[in-house]
Amino acid sequence: MRFPPLPALLALAVAAASAADSQPTSSAVPHPAPATPDPIEGRWTGTITAPQGTVEEFGLEFFRSKKGTLIFRLNSPAMFTYAHPFGIPVEADGAGRYRIEPNFAIDLTRAGDELTGTFGAGKLPLALHRGGEWSTKPPAPHHPPAPAPLWTHPLGAPTWAPPVVHGDAIYIGASDGKFHAVRASDGAALWTYAGTARIDGRAVVTDESIYFIDGKINLVALARADGTLRWSTPLHDEQLAGKPAPDNPTFNRRAAFPLWLDGVLYCGSSDGGLYAVDATTGKKLWRHDARAAIFSGIGRHGADLLTFGTMDGSVVILDRRTQKETFRAQTGGGVVTVPLVVGDKVIAGSRDYMLYGFNLADGSVAWRYSYWFSWIESTPVLRDGVLYVGASDYSRVTTLDPASGKEKWSTKVHGMNWGSPLVTDDAVFTGTVAQHMAGTVIAHRGSIAALDRRTGAFKWRLVAPEGVEGSFTGYAGTLALAGDKIIAAGFDGNLIALPAK
């Protein structure tokens, strides 16, 4: 089975945890004589500062490996990393300057017992002093248990896609290529369509039809009444892309989905195009060259503006009438979230670990909110003037002021949160995912969490069973609301309904 690549820090952690060279020297084991001690060796304690001004504890400890190489331990509670050794060499220039690569991008300058520098591509400031005590890993959390499921419907395959509710029916695709219609009141099967490629993205449902993008980048239309195939249109132009359509090779699963407007479907493609497709016939009407693969969904601003992100880090607004871009701003990583326009700001999360607030007028950065080296896969949700956003490795649901990026509350939900938070009058519901890999630094648990909307405090938590090594557990897609029920689809192949309380 092929697994998507992990974010950089987690992938490094897996490698480092199994590296024999990441252990300190021991007099009981013969090894080469160590180099002359470097003044940086030993423990350093201090802080790291995010762009939004948040100051967090941070620590580094430098020591020699069995081979005499200068390596380090990292302690960063904000990144859920506690005294973890990394078998990555520390480069020293002999004049008090140090650098740690790859991926960490730590630059340091030592002056006596003070160590200053930056961390990561965002160059977050570090200020450390020699010695000091580090925080230790907290005990496992205990939260109120969830209410019992009202019903469970077996889908028969792990599910990345979010459920979509229309009337008294729930519509959802699964990784085995089947698309299901299920009655919301009792979980009974209505019909099933057997496709030819996995389905990981959100469906769009109208009164007459259902539309989704499958794993081969085909836009598929089904009859809502009985699941009959109406048409299928390929959106990946191999000649333009220079390669065949990908079968969801990375974390881009569940991201791409179309937008229906006035009888036209607007869809992003891995070939770098945004397509307009006639919703009745499946005929392609036009293609806009976005210059990089689009794995985000397509959003809407006003009557005619389309919002989307690209894998080269662009945040784009396109006028669907003129097919001209009215806005383009740049981040430092792929954008799979749907950009959201709020007043004079454009909000988008990136795989460069930042949530951005861009000025709509000129594309300049108004504010940035750091997610501490975690991809942002969760599309922000606006409710009553407040943004609700999830995170991947950062494992939090956070609320912010869209005008300033100022945090209101942030709650650790103990798992990768890829879907958007589901916000009701008094609660915030979210699904989380865990990938079970030996030696990982950041321990996640798949779950469904219910939070108090006002404070972020836990109301209850349903924890998914632990999986076997290499597996995913939990709930990847955005949860859905069906009357008084919360609907969730899991990697265990089940669709469940829980009381929305």
NORURBEL-V643960 format. One record per residue. N is the residue number from 1. RES is the residue in one letter. SS is DSSP state (H for helix, E for strand, C for the rest). D_FIRST is the distance of its C-alpha to the first C-alpha in Angstrom with 2 decimals. Layout:
BEGIN
N_RES_SS_D_FIRST ; N_RES_SS_D_FIRST
END
This chain:
BEGIN
1_M_C_0.00 ; 2_R_C_3.79 ; 3_F_C_6.51 ; 4_P_C_10.07 ; 5_P_C_12.72 ; 6_L_C_15.08 ; 7_P_C_18.78 ; 8_A_H_20.78 ; 9_L_H_22.49 ; 10_L_H_19.57 ; 11_A_H_17.62 ; 12_L_H_20.87 ; 13_A_H_21.33 ; 14_V_H_18.18 ; 15_A_H_19.40 ; 16_A_H_22.96 ; 17_A_H_22.52 ; 18_S_C_21.38 ; 19_A_C_23.94 ; 20_A_H_26.93 ; 21_D_H_29.12 ; 22_S_H_28.95 ; 23_Q_C_31.48 ; 24_P_E_35.24 ; 25_T_C_37.66 ; 26_S_C_39.19 ; 27_S_C_42.54 ; 28_A_C_41.34 ; 29_V_C_38.97 ; 30_P_C_40.58 ; 31_H_C_39.40 ; 32_P_C_41.02 ; 33_A_C_43.81 ; 34_P_C_42.57 ; 35_A_C_43.77 ; 36_T_C_46.69 ; 37_P_C_45.60 ; 38_D_C_44.71 ; 39_P_C_46.54 ; 40_I_C_43.30 ; 41_E_C_42.12 ; 42_G_E_42.03 ; 43_R_E_41.09 ; 44_W_E_41.60 ; 45_T_E_41.59 ; 46_G_E_42.13 ; 47_T_E_40.62 ; 48_I_E_38.30 ; 49_T_E_39.46 ; 50_A_C_37.44 ; 51_P_C_38.91 ; 52_Q_C_40.00 ; 53_G_C_42.08 ; 54_T_C_40.04 ; 55_V_E_40.70 ; 56_E_E_38.26 ; 57_E_E_38.46 ; 58_F_E_36.87 ; 59_G_E_37.13 ; 60_L_E_36.42 ; 61_E_E_37.26 ; 62_F_E_37.60 ; 63_F_E_37.69 ; 64_R_E_37.34 ; 65_S_E_34.39 ; 66_K_C_35.12 ; 67_K_C_35.51 ; 68_G_C_37.94 ; 69_T_C_35.71 ; 70_L_E_36.52 ; 71_I_E_33.46 ; 72_F_E_33.27 ; 73_R_E_32.30 ; 74_L_E_31.72 ; 75_N_E_33.06 ; 76_S_E_32.52 ; 77_P_H_32.65 ; 78_A_H_32.04 ; 79_M_H_28.57 ; 80_F_C_28.11 ; 81_T_E_28.29 ; 82_Y_E_30.84 ; 83_A_E_32.15 ; 84_H_E_28.78 ; 85_P_E_29.12 ; 86_F_E_27.49 ; 87_G_C_27.78 ; 88_I_C_28.70 ; 89_P_C_32.17 ; 90_V_E_34.94 ; 91_E_E_37.05 ; 92_A_E_40.80 ; 93_D_C_43.62 ; 94_G_C_46.37 ; 95_A_C_48.14 ; 96_G_C_46.40 ; 97_R_E_43.48 ; 98_Y_E_39.81 ; 99_R_E_36.42 ; 100_I_E_32.84 ; 101_E_C_29.98 ; 102_P_C_27.21 ; 103_N_C_26.22 ; 104_F_C_28.70 ; 105_A_C_31.67 ; 106_I_E_34.23 ; 107_D_E_37.78 ; 108_L_E_40.50 ; 109_T_E_44.24 ; 110_R_E_46.15 ; 111_A_E_49.81 ; 112_G_C_51.13 ; 113_D_C_49.37 ; 114_E_E_47.79 ; 115_L_E_44.42 ; 116_T_E_43.64 ; 117_G_E_41.00 ; 118_T_E_38.03 ; 119_F_E_34.32 ; 120_G_C_31.63 ; 121_A_C_31.95 ; 122_G_C_34.10 ; 123_K_C_36.47 ; 124_L_E_36.93 ; 125_P_E_40.12 ; 126_L_E_40.13 ; 127_A_E_43.32 ; 128_L_E_43.24 ; 129_H_E_45.94 ; 130_R_E_46.00 ; 131_G_C_45.35 ; 132_G_C_44.84 ; 133_E_C_42.74 ; 134_W_C_39.15 ; 135_S_C_37.83 ; 136_T_C_35.52 ; 137_K_C_32.45 ; 138_P_C_33.75 ; 139_P_C_33.21 ; 140_A_C_30.55 ; 141_P_C_31.78 ; 142_H_C_33.44 ; 143_H_C_33.85 ; 144_P_C_35.52 ; 145_P_E_33.35 ; 146_A_C_32.30 ; 147_P_C_34.18 ; 148_A_C_32.72 ; 149_P_C_30.65 ; 150_L_C_32.99 ; 151_W_E_30.51 ; 152_T_E_26.85 ; 153_H_E_25.32 ; 154_P_E_22.04 ; 155_L_C_19.90 ; 156_G_C_17.40 ; 157_A_C_14.16 ; 158_P_C_13.04 ; 159_T_C_15.41 ; 160_W_C_15.70 ; 161_A_C_18.96 ; 162_P_C_22.34 ; 163_P_C_24.78 ; 164_V_E_27.92 ; 165_V_E_31.22 ; 166_H_E_33.95 ; 167_G_C_36.93 ; 168_D_C_35.98 ; 169_A_E_32.52 ; 170_I_E_29.05 ; 171_Y_E_26.69 ; 172_I_E_22.94 ; 173_G_E_19.86 ; 174_A_C_16.43 ; 175_S_C_12.84 ; 176_D_C_13.54 ; 177_G_C_16.38 ; 178_K_E_19.14 ; 179_F_E_21.93 ; 180_H_E_24.12 ; 181_A_E_27.75 ; 182_V_E_28.80 ; 183_R_E_32.33 ; 184_A_C_32.73 ; 185_S_C_35.61 ; 186_D_C_33.99 ; 187_G_C_30.31 ; 188_A_C_31.16 ; 189_A_E_29.14 ; 190_L_E_31.07 ; 191_W_E_28.90 ; 192_T_E_25.37 ; 193_Y_E_24.42 ; 194_A_E_21.61 ; 195_G_C_20.27 ; 196_T_C_18.22 ; 197_A_C_15.81 ; 198_R_C_14.11 ; 199_I_C_16.81 ; 200_D_C_16.38 ; 201_G_C_19.95 ; 202_R_C_23.29 ; 203_A_C_25.47 ; 204_V_E_29.14 ; 205_V_E_31.46 ; 206_T_C_35.08 ; 207_D_C_37.62 ; 208_E_C_36.83 ; 209_S_E_33.30 ; 210_I_E_29.73 ; 211_Y_E_27.90 ; 212_F_E_24.34 ; 213_I_E_22.15 ; 214_D_C_18.97 ; 215_G_C_15.80 ; 216_K_C_17.76 ; 217_I_C_20.61 ; 218_N_E_22.87 ; 219_L_E_25.45 ; 220_V_E_25.82 ; 221_A_E_28.98 ; 222_L_E_29.45 ; 223_A_E_32.71 ; 224_R_C_32.78 ; 225_A_C_34.96 ; 226_D_C_32.72 ; 227_G_C_29.47 ; 228_T_C_30.79 ; 229_L_E_29.26 ; 230_R_E_31.96 ; 231_W_E_30.46 ; 232_S_E_27.43 ; 233_T_E_28.01 ; 234_P_E_25.71 ; 235_L_C_26.06 ; 236_H_C_24.29 ; 237_D_C_26.94 ; 238_E_H_25.28 ; 239_Q_H_28.66 ; 240_L_H_29.16 ; 241_A_H_25.70 ; 242_G_C_25.67 ; 243_K_C_22.11 ; 244_P_C_20.21 ; 245_A_C_18.96 ; 246_P_C_15.71 ; 247_D_C_13.02 ; 248_N_C_12.97 ; 249_P_C_11.51 ; 250_T_C_12.77 ; 251_F_C_14.56 ; 252_N_C_16.62 ; 253_R_C_15.14 ; 254_R_C_18.09 ; 255_A_C_20.60 ; 256_A_C_22.21 ; 257_F_C_24.73 ; 258_P_C_28.11 ; 259_L_E_31.63 ; 260_W_E_34.28 ; 261_L_E_37.85 ; 262_D_C_40.87 ; 263_G_C_39.03 ; 264_V_E_36.80 ; 265_L_E_33.09 ; 266_Y_E_32.15 ; 267_C_E_28.55 ; 268_G_E_26.82 ; 269_S_C_24.66 ; 270_S_C_22.31 ; 271_D_C_25.18 ; 272_G_C_27.39 ; 273_G_E_29.53 ; 274_L_E_30.76 ; 275_Y_E_31.65 ; 276_A_E_34.35 ; 277_V_E_33.83 ; 278_D_E_36.41 ; 279_A_C_35.12 ; 280_T_C_37.15 ; 281_T_C_36.38 ; 282_G_C_33.18 ; 283_K_C_35.26 ; 284_K_E_34.45 ; 285_L_E_37.53 ; 286_W_E_36.83 ; 287_R_E_34.33 ; 288_H_E_34.87 ; 289_D_E_33.44 ; 290_A_C_31.97 ; 291_R_C_31.20 ; 292_A_C_27.59 ; 293_A_C_24.47 ; 294_I_C_24.94 ; 295_F_C_22.07 ; 296_S_C_24.59 ; 297_G_C_26.31 ; 298_I_C_29.91 ; 299_G_E_32.71 ; 300_R_E_36.42 ; 301_H_E_39.57 ; 302_G_C_42.84 ; 303_A_C_43.41 ; 304_D_C_42.05 ; 305_L_E_39.89 ; 306_L_E_36.08 ; 307_T_E_34.03 ; 308_F_E_30.60 ; 309_G_E_28.69 ; 310_T_C_27.11 ; 311_M_C_24.54 ; 312_D_C_27.49 ; 313_G_C_28.77 ; 314_S_E_31.41 ; 315_V_E_32.78 ; 316_V_E_34.56 ; 317_I_E_37.09 ; 318_L_E_38.00 ; 319_D_E_41.03 ; 320_R_C_39.89 ; 321_R_C_43.45 ; 322_T_C_44.05 ; 323_Q_C_40.46 ; 324_K_E_41.60 ; 325_E_E_39.89 ; 326_T_E_42.09 ; 327_F_E_40.03 ; 328_R_E_37.52 ; 329_A_E_36.73 ; 330_Q_E_34.38 ; 331_T_C_32.04 ; 332_G_C_30.24 ; 333_G_C_26.63 ; 334_G_C_24.62 ; 335_V_C_25.97 ; 336_V_C_23.72 ; 337_T_C_26.35 ; 338_V_C_29.15 ; 339_P_C_32.41 ; 340_L_E_35.14 ; 341_V_E_38.84 ; 342_V_E_41.13 ; 343_G_C_44.76 ; 344_D_C_45.08 ; 345_K_E_41.63 ; 346_V_E_38.20 ; 347_I_E_35.48 ; 348_A_E_31.93 ; 349_G_E_29.14 ; 350_S_C_27.37 ; 351_R_C_24.59 ; 352_D_C_27.52 ; 353_Y_C_27.86 ; 354_M_E_30.95 ; 355_L_E_32.18 ; 356_Y_E_34.93 ; 357_G_E_38.16 ; 358_F_E_39.53 ; 359_N_E_43.07 ; 360_L_C_43.02 ; 361_A_C_46.20 ; 362_D_C_45.04 ; 363_G_C_41.39 ; 364_S_C_42.44 ; 365_V_E_40.66 ; 366_A_E_42.64 ; 367_W_E_40.41 ; 368_R_E_37.07 ; 369_Y_E_35.38 ; 370_S_E_33.07 ; 371_Y_C_29.85 ; 372_W_C_29.81 ; 373_F_C_26.90 ; 374_S_C_24.66 ; 375_W_C_23.31 ; 376_I_C_25.09 ; 377_E_C_22.85 ; 378_S_C_25.37 ; 379_T_C_28.03 ; 380_P_C_31.46 ; 381_V_E_33.52 ; 382_L_E_37.33 ; 383_R_E_39.48 ; 384_D_C_43.22 ; 385_G_C_43.10 ; 386_V_E_40.32 ; 387_L_E_36.79 ; 388_Y_E_33.92 ; 389_V_E_30.72 ; 390_G_C_27.50 ; 391_A_C_25.45 ; 392_S_C_22.03 ; 393_D_C_22.40 ; 394_Y_C_26.12 ; 395_S_C_25.46 ; 396_R_E_28.72 ; 397_V_E_30.47 ; 398_T_E_33.44 ; 399_T_E_36.51 ; 400_L_E_38.52 ; 401_D_E_41.62 ; 402_P_C_40.57 ; 403_A_C_43.79 ; 404_S_C_43.55 ; 405_G_C_40.01 ; 406_K_C_41.67 ; 407_E_E_39.62 ; 408_K_E_40.99 ; 409_W_E_38.61 ; 410_S_E_35.13 ; 411_T_E_33.29 ; 412_K_E_30.37 ; 413_V_C_27.87 ; 414_H_C_25.55 ; 415_G_C_22.24 ; 416_M_E_20.76 ; 417_N_C_22.82 ; 418_W_C_21.37 ; 419_G_C_23.53 ; 420_S_C_27.28 ; 421_P_C_29.54 ; 422_L_E_31.29 ; 423_V_E_34.97 ; 424_T_C_37.65 ; 425_D_C_41.33 ; 426_D_C_40.91 ; 427_A_E_37.23 ; 428_V_E_34.00 ; 429_F_E_30.76 ; 430_T_E_27.30 ; 431_G_E_23.76 ; 432_T_E_21.67 ; 433_V_E_18.05 ; 434_A_E_16.76 ; 435_Q_E_13.64 ; 436_H_C_13.93 ; 437_M_C_13.84 ; 438_A_C_16.47 ; 439_G_C_19.47 ; 440_T_C_19.20 ; 441_V_C_22.69 ; 442_I_C_22.47 ; 443_A_C_21.78 ; 444_H_C_20.88 ; 445_R_C_21.12 ; 446_G_C_20.04 ; 447_S_E_23.30 ; 448_I_E_25.87 ; 449_A_E_28.97 ; 450_A_E_32.45 ; 451_L_E_34.76 ; 452_D_E_38.45 ; 453_R_C_38.89 ; 454_R_C_42.03 ; 455_T_C_41.02 ; 456_G_C_37.23 ; 457_A_C_37.76 ; 458_F_E_35.35 ; 459_K_E_36.53 ; 460_W_E_33.66 ; 461_R_E_29.99 ; 462_L_E_27.48 ; 463_V_E_24.79 ; 464_A_C_21.41 ; 465_P_C_20.49 ; 466_E_C_18.54 ; 467_G_C_14.84 ; 468_V_C_13.03 ; 469_E_C_11.95 ; 470_G_C_9.01 ; 471_S_C_9.58 ; 472_F_E_11.86 ; 473_T_E_15.19 ; 474_G_E_18.25 ; 475_Y_C_19.44 ; 476_A_C_18.36 ; 477_G_C_20.97 ; 478_T_C_24.71 ; 479_L_C_26.52 ; 480_A_E_29.14 ; 481_L_E_32.70 ; 482_A_E_34.12 ; 483_G_C_37.71 ; 484_D_C_37.76 ; 485_K_E_34.06 ; 486_I_E_31.00 ; 487_I_E_27.95 ; 488_A_E_24.39 ; 489_A_E_20.94 ; 490_G_C_18.26 ; 491_F_C_14.61 ; 492_D_C_16.04 ; 493_G_C_16.73 ; 494_N_E_20.44 ; 495_L_E_23.09 ; 496_I_E_25.93 ; 497_A_E_29.47 ; 498_L_E_31.33 ; 499_P_E_34.98 ; 500_A_C_35.57 ; 501_K_C_37.80
END
